[in-house]
Each structure stands twice: as structure tokens, then as C-alpha cells.
Amino acid sequence: MPLRLIELTFLVLVLIGLGVVHFSRLTPHERALIQMEACLEQLYLFEKAYFAKHGHYFDPNDKGIRRAWWQIEGYTWEFWPVGERFLLVVRADLDGDGQLGAWTIDDAHTQVKVLNQD
């Protein structure tokens, strides 16, 4: 009897381990989405700090910014600074299905909003 209990315990532990490994893996799409959202949140912080120092926002489409900030390559950006506010919309095909997703961030929200799921 004790040997059977040990075998069952071992089997349960192996199955739990396999489940953890399987369900903790990120797909390439999930990785790209996390990277893009982190990039947008960084851009939000950079914009706020730049505005506090210079009184206006910088355009992330500027060639110098794009060269220095390699993480934004592959994304299409639309940036609208209006006075003390800004809106940034990013479009990208993160999963490679040919359909663009769209995400936005603005001066009032640090959290990325999904406009169109990719």
C-alpha cells in the first residue's frame, strides 16, 4: 500500500510540474504584446518628464528619437500633442495574421487602452 501511495504522489507532482511548465510559457504574440505595452508605458513617463522640463511634448516619430529608441521599430505611431495634453496611438501586427491591432495611451492615463485587438 505505501508504495502505491508514493507512486500516486510522484505522478501528481510530475503532472503539476508539467502543468506549471506548460501554462507559464508565453507565446511570441504575448511576448510582443507585453513588450509593446511596456514600451508605451515608458513613453508615457518620458513624455511627462519632458513636458515638466521643457513645457511641451516631444514627437516619438522624430528620426533622432527612433534611432535612439530601437524598441519602437516595427510600430506605426500617430502622435497628437495639444497644449498640455497628448494622445498616442500605436498600430502593429503583433501576431503576424495581417490584421493590425491598435493601442493608445494619453497624458491622463498610464495604462494602455486597447482600441482594436490584434
Helices and strands as residue ranges (DSSP letters): H 2-23, H 28-54, H 63-68, G 70-72, E 76-82, E 85-92, E 101-106, E 109-116
